[in-house]
């Protein structure tokens, strides 16, 4: 099968393993290369979701019906949901390829905030031996982490939280039990667990039902020491409500790897909010194993497509108008 590969993520590994599996990868260095590959005919494309645009969508539509699969090398697919995809096109994401590093990053932000490392860094810069940070210092031991979503990122995070003695509540659409969750509730019943939540952790897809989910009502229901961690998408959090909660001390702090918009403008007041850690959407990076996982999921799905077998990690973006 011919596969157009257009990605900075795992490009060489994906192309090499497709070749080893008997397929023909066409590596695109830019959008023009990608357009030419589609015009010449391909059976699938492997790309990051950030490259999806109305122009790319239309190029893909013109390459149908031979082109049957968009294999994303990202976990998120919100650009495809926003711009739509051609009817009948299969779309799969990267599954859990980034989940271990995202979970590690989220746990790092939790620990940094609960152990007051940002305050220690400020004292360090001033060359002050300030032991007052111990007054509000906490621990994950015995704390309750409520997860919005419990897919592969949530599961990997729960696996890392357990050795710290934390308790995990999973708020999901299905409310299906899981051995790593101490309690599971329907996400519609989130309000019932917020008063006993020490860390509210967003790791769910962005969609109409989740946009602005963490807003004033949710933030007000949290204890005033609670932390908010978001590694999902920036728009899951109502930025205005979060800023107000931080400035007024109604929550203990927040850690954001994602913002709305991205990049966050230099003059955005969120930068100056207290007890806030912002990282520039980098939680998925840092492990040499990621490229191998991206290649594995791509080759597996291309092989399945060639064999007429069901694909894995399918997602369902909106069909184009």
N, C-alpha and C positions, 0 to 999 in steps of 0.2 A: 504494500500500500504506500501511496505517496502522502507525506505529511509535511505541511508547512510549519516550521518551527520559528517562532518570533517571540523571543523572551530574553531578558538578562538573567533570569533565574534558572540555573541548571542547564543552560543551553548546550554546552559541549557534552555533558553526561547524557542528556536526553537524546541528542543526535547520535552519539556513539552507540547507545544501547538499542535504539531503533534500527540502526544499520546491522548490528550483531544479530538482531531478531529477524533479519531478512526484509526489512522495510526500507523505503527510500525517503530519508528526511531531506527537505529543502530548507536550509537555514537562511532566514531573512535577517539582514543587518538593520533594516529600516522599513518604513511603511511602503516605500516603492517596491522593494524586493518582495514584500509580502503580497502586494497587489499583483505583481507579475506571476508569482507562484500560483495564486488562485486562478488567474486567467489561463495558465497552462494546464490546470486541472489537478486537484488534490482530493484525497478521500477524507482527510482530517486536518485539523490545525491544532498546534500546541502553543498556547500563548498566555500571557498574563492578562487579567481582567482589565487592568488600567489602560490597555491599548484599545479596548472596545469603544467605539464611537459610532455615530450615525453613518459615517463614511465606511468604516470597517464592516458594520452590519450590512450595508448595501452590497459591498464587495462579496461578502459571504453569501448573501442571498443570490447573487448572480452566479456563484459557483455551485449552487444546488442544481440538480439533485445528487450529483456525484459526491459533493461534500456533505458528509453525514454527521460529523462529530467535531465539536469544539472542546478540546481538552484543556481546561484552565490549569495553569501552573501557580494558581493562587487559591486560597481557601474562599475568599470573598468573591461574589459575583454580582454585586450591586450595580456596576456600570451596565451589565447586560440586562438586568432587571429594569434599569432606568431607560435605556435606549431600545429595548426589545430585541428579540431574536426571530429569525424566520421560522414559520410554522413547520414542524416536523424535524427540526434540527435537534440532535442530541447534545446536551451540554453537561459536562462533568467537571467537578472541581478537584483540587489536589488532595482531598481527603484529609488525613491527619499528618501530612508531610511537615507542616510547620508547628504542630501542636506541642511537641516537647519544649521547643524554645519559647513559644508564646507563654506556656504555663510557667516556665522558669522565670521569665520576665515579670509576669504578673505577681508571682510569689516574691520576687525581689522588691517590687514596689510596696507590697503589703508589709514586708519586714522592715523596709527602710522607713516607712511612715510610722509603724507601730513602735519601732525602736528609736524614733526621732532623729534619724541620721541627717535629714536636711538641716535641723537646728544645730546639730553637732558640726556640720560643715560650715555654717555661718560663724559659729564660735571659733572654729579652726582658722578661718580667714582673718578673724580679728585677733588671733593668738590669745584667746581667752580660755582658761580652764573653768568651764561653766558646767557645774554638776547639777544645775537646776533642771536640766532636761529629764532627770530621773523622776521628777514629780508626775509627769504625764506619760512616762514610758510604760509600754505594755508588752504583751507577749501573745503569740498565736495560741499558746497552750490554753485550752479551755474556751477559746473564742469560737463563735459561730460565723461561718462564711456562707452567705446565701448566694447561690449562683443562678444567674438568669441565663438559662440554656445549659445543657449538659451533654453536648456533643463531644468530639474527641478532645477539644481544648479543655472543656470542663472536666472530663475524666482524667486527663493528664495532670491538671492542676490539683484535683482531689487526691490523686495518688501521691503528690508531693506534699500536700497539706497534712496527711494522716500522721507522718512521723513527728510532726510538731504538736500533735495532740489537739488539733482543731476539729470542730464538728462541722459537717457539710450538709446544707440544705440545698436541694436542686429544685428550682422552679421551672417547669417545662410544660409544653403543650400537652404531652401525653401523660405526664405524671407516672411514668413507668418506673418501678423500683430498680435500683442499681446497687450492687454490693459496696460501692465506694461512697454512696450517699446515705447519711444517717436518717434522712427524712426527705421525702419527695412530695411536692405540692403542685397542683395545677397553677400555671402562671397567672391565671385569673384570680387565684387566691393569694397572690403575693402579699397583699396588705396584712394578712393574718400572721405572717412571720417577720415582718419588718421591725416591730418593736423589740425583738430579741436577736436582731442581726447586728453583728459587730463589723462585718465587712460585706458590702454589697458588690458583687463581682459580675460584670457584664461580659459574656462571651457567646453571644447569640447573633444570628444574621440580622442585617438591617432590612426592614420592610415596612409596609404601612402600619402593621400592628406593633412594631417595636420602635418606630421613630418617636423620639421624645419620651420614651417609656420612663426614664429616670427624670422626672420633673418635680415640681414643687410638692405635689401631694406625696410622692414616694419619699422625697428627701425629708419632709417634715415628720414622716412616720418613723424615721430612724432615730436611734439614741444619739445624743449629741456628741458621743465619742466615736461614732461609726465612721468607717472609711468607705469611699466609693472608688472602685477600680474598673477601668474600661479598656479592654483590648479588642472590642468588637468593631464598631464604627462610631465615629464622632457623633453622628446625629441620633444615636440611641440615648444620649444625654442631652437634656435641655440646658444649653450652656448658660443662659441667663439665670436659670434657677440654681444651677450649681455654683456660679459665681456669688450669688446672693447668700447661699448657705455657708460658703467658706468665709465670706467677709463678715457675716453675722455670727460666726461660731456655732451654727446649728448642726454642723457635722465636724468630725475630727480631722478630716483631710481627704485628699483624692489623688489618685494616680491615673494619668491618661496617656496611653500610647497612641491614641487617635483623637482627632479634634474635628470640628466642623466650623469653618472650612479647613482644608489642608493645602499648603502649609498654613499654620496659624499666623495671621499678620503680626508684624512686630509691635504694632500699637494696640493689639487686642488686650483689654484689661485682664483677661484670664492669666496672662503672663505674670501679673503682679499679685495674684491672689495668694493668701497665706496657706501654708500646709498643703501645697500642691506640687506634685512632680509631673512634668510633661516630658515625654520622649517622642521623637519624630517618626512614629509609625515604623519602628524597627524591631518590635518584639519577635518577629518571626526569623530574624537573622542570627547568625553566630555559630551554627553547627555545620561541620563539613558533611554530616550525614544527610542534610536536607536535599542536596543535589541527587543523591542516590535514591531517596524516597520519591522525588519528583520523577525521576527516570522510571522507577518501578511502576508507579501508578499509570504513567503514560503508556509504557510498553504493554502493560497488562490490558488496558482498555483498547488499545489499537489491535492487539491480538484477539480480544473478544469481538471487536467490530468485524474483523476479517473472518472470524468463525461463525458470525451470526449469533453469538452468545450474549446474555444480558450484561450490561456494563455496570461498573461500580461507581459510587460517589456521584450519581446523577443529581442534578439540581434543576429547578423549574423556573427559569426567568420568564418574564412577561413576553407573550407573543407580540411581535411588532404590529403596529397599527396599519 
